[in-house]
Amino acid sequence: MQQNAVVVGHFYTHISSRATYVVVEIANEASDKWPVMVVYVDVNRRTWARPMKEFLVKFERYGEPDKASEIAKPVVMHHRV
């Protein structure tokens, strides 16, 4: 799988655990200093990030993005001041 094969908004399955995630962002693409990272969320909306190279080895694309937007919907957090 090539670097540009990871698509924001698509489902990916972790090869070992078989858990499903939605890619929500690709980070650090313009950086010469930091590795390109894949940012993804699980069904409980927990956010994860891995270097692109590692993501490509440990995940495979799964299905179409029809319900991905529901999983990746932004969560508004309220903080006390």
C-alpha positions in Angstrom: 0.0 0.0 0.0 1.4 3.4 -0.9 1.3 6.5 1.4 -1.4 8.2 -0.6 -3.6 5.0 -0.4 -4.8 6.0 3.1 -8.0 7.9 2.6 -9.6 10.3 5.1 -13.1 9.3 5.9 -12.6 5.6 5.1 -12.8 2.6 7.4 -9.7 0.6 8.2 -9.3 -2.6 10.2 -6.4 -3.4 12.5 -5.0 -6.6 11.2 -4.3 -8.2 14.6 -7.3 -7.1 16.7 -9.8 -6.8 13.8 -11.1 -3.6 15.4 -12.5 -1.0 12.9 -11.5 2.6 12.8 -12.2 5.7 10.6 -9.3 7.8 9.4 -10.1 11.5 10.3 -6.9 13.3 9.3 -3.4 13.0 7.9 -1.1 15.1 10.0 2.4 16.6 9.4 2.3 16.2 5.6 4.1 19.6 5.2 6.7 19.0 7.9 10.3 18.1 7.2 10.9 17.6 11.0 8.0 15.4 12.0 6.8 12.1 10.6 3.5 11.9 8.6 0.8 10.7 11.0 -2.5 9.0 10.5 -5.2 10.2 12.9 -8.1 7.8 13.4 -11.0 7.2 15.7 -12.7 4.0 17.0 -16.5 3.4 17.5 -16.3 4.9 21.0 -14.8 8.1 19.5 -11.4 7.6 21.1 -8.7 9.2 19.0 -5.5 7.5 18.0 -2.5 8.4 15.9 0.3 6.4 14.3 3.1 7.1 11.9 2.0 6.5 8.3 4.6 3.8 7.8 3.4 1.8 10.8 -0.3 2.3 9.9 0.3 0.9 6.4 1.7 -2.3 7.9 -0.9 -2.8 10.7 -4.2 -1.8 9.0 -6.1 -2.7 5.9 -8.9 -0.8 4.2 -12.4 -2.0 5.0 -15.5 -1.3 3.1 -16.9 2.1 2.0 -17.2 5.3 4.0 -21.0 5.4 4.2 -21.2 5.4 8.0 -17.7 6.7 8.7 -19.0 10.3 9.1 -21.2 9.1 12.0 -18.3 7.6 13.9 -16.0 10.5 13.2 -18.5 13.2 14.1 -16.9 16.0 16.1 -17.4 15.8 19.8 -17.8 19.2 21.6 -15.9 19.2 24.9 -16.8 21.6 27.7 -14.0 22.6 30.1 -14.5 24.3 33.4 -12.4 27.4 33.8 
